[in-house]
């Protein structure tokens, strides 16, 4: 069955960097676009980034553009999000999600990893 | 694209039907999805392309609409359906979500 397992969350200070990752299993990773979506504590959902199956094309939400970089290693079935210049408002649970073939919705989600930015 | 969901909270009795609305600030054609989220869990895809159900989603969940007005209808509400529901447009970058509708037991 499809599984997405995130890791790498933690508590960091504003202005610093953090890398979160997601290991995929149960499907052919190289066939799917992959997304990051975040959710602030007690609040709604915010789409963060997407990466094409071959890793050549990425797009980002306005609030993270220029600070975050999405990448993938198809040989290791791994998706990553490098987060630089972190701000208090980046505090959230970060979900890895698989894109639907032929659409840009997300059909499978991981359980998330919590990133807390605080001094 | 701003998505506005209404109502913010909906209280319905088990066995009845619920109608949730999502309005887009600009036409998103049929590129709209609905997700269900329960406390402590990740969102779950219920509907994509306005009305398509992924495998494993019960037939009591139905989506309709086009352009700027969309509806999620849940018929014969069951206890496990009480959750928060989000709409999402993926017609334009960046992908955006509505603020959610909480479906409570009446």
Interface residues (C-beta under 8 A of the other chain):
Chain A: X35 X37 X44 X45 X46 X47 X50 X59 X60 X61 X62 X95 X100 X103 X104 X105 X106 X107 X108 X109 X110 X111 X112
Chain B: X31 X33 X35 X41 X42 X43 X44 X45 X48 X49 X54 X86 X88 X90 X93 X94 X95 X96 X97 X98 X99 X100
